[in-house]
Amino acid sequence: MRLINVQNYVFRHEFIALPLANQPNGAQAYPKCLNIEITGSGTKTRSGTLGTELYKADDPGIAFNPYEPFTNYPMPGPVLFIG
């Protein structure tokens, strides 16, 4: 008998508009969410991140000046899950 793991998650992605990100609370987030269920016989799990803890207003990538020269954008948010 195979053991099947079932994990329920809210999958969230968003666009972050940066035209006003050089001002306090200027970055504008446009999130999209959907509920997903992941099943399988694997052993990797992810605890997830609360929506209120995804990032703070002063995180790089949120407090960001798009009008200064840059070569790299610091992606805000929790560490990506590699499974």
C-alpha positions in Angstrom: 0.0 0.0 0.0 1.4 3.4 -1.0 1.0 6.3 1.4 -0.4 9.4 -0.3 0.4 12.8 1.2 -2.2 15.5 0.8 -1.2 19.2 1.4 -3.6 22.1 0.9 -2.1 25.5 0.1 -3.1 29.0 -1.1 -1.0 29.7 -4.2 -0.4 33.4 -4.4 1.4 35.4 -7.0 1.4 39.1 -7.6 2.5 42.0 -9.7 4.2 44.8 -7.8 3.9 48.2 -9.5 7.0 50.3 -8.7 6.4 53.8 -10.2 5.8 55.2 -6.7 8.0 52.7 -4.8 10.5 55.4 -4.0 7.9 56.9 -1.6 6.9 55.3 1.8 4.1 52.7 1.1 4.3 53.6 -2.6 4.7 50.1 -4.0 1.3 48.7 -5.2 0.6 45.0 -5.0 -1.9 43.3 -7.3 -2.2 39.7 -5.9 -4.0 36.7 -7.4 -4.7 33.7 -5.3 -6.0 30.2 -5.8 -6.4 27.1 -3.6 -4.4 24.1 -4.6 -4.1 20.6 -3.3 -0.8 18.8 -3.7 -0.8 15.0 -3.5 1.9 12.4 -3.9 4.1 9.9 -2.2 7.0 12.4 -1.6 8.2 13.4 1.8 9.0 17.1 1.3 6.6 19.6 3.0 6.5 23.3 3.3 5.0 25.1 6.3 4.0 28.1 4.2 4.1 31.8 5.1 1.3 33.8 6.5 0.0 36.5 4.1 0.7 39.2 6.7 4.4 38.0 6.9 5.2 37.9 3.1 7.2 41.2 3.3 7.5 44.5 5.2 7.2 48.0 3.8 11.0 48.6 4.2 12.1 45.4 2.5 14.3 45.7 -0.6 12.1 45.3 -3.6 9.2 47.1 -1.8 11.0 50.2 -0.8 12.8 50.6 -4.1 13.7 53.5 -6.3 13.1 52.5 -10.0 14.4 55.9 -11.1 18.0 55.2 -9.9 20.2 53.1 -12.1 20.1 49.4 -11.1 21.3 46.1 -12.6 19.5 43.8 -10.2 16.0 43.9 -8.6 15.8 42.4 -5.1 12.8 40.1 -5.2 10.7 40.6 -2.1 9.1 37.8 -0.2 9.9 34.5 1.5 12.5 32.1 0.2 11.3 30.0 -2.7 10.5 26.4 -2.0 12.7 24.0 -4.0 11.1 20.6 -4.2 
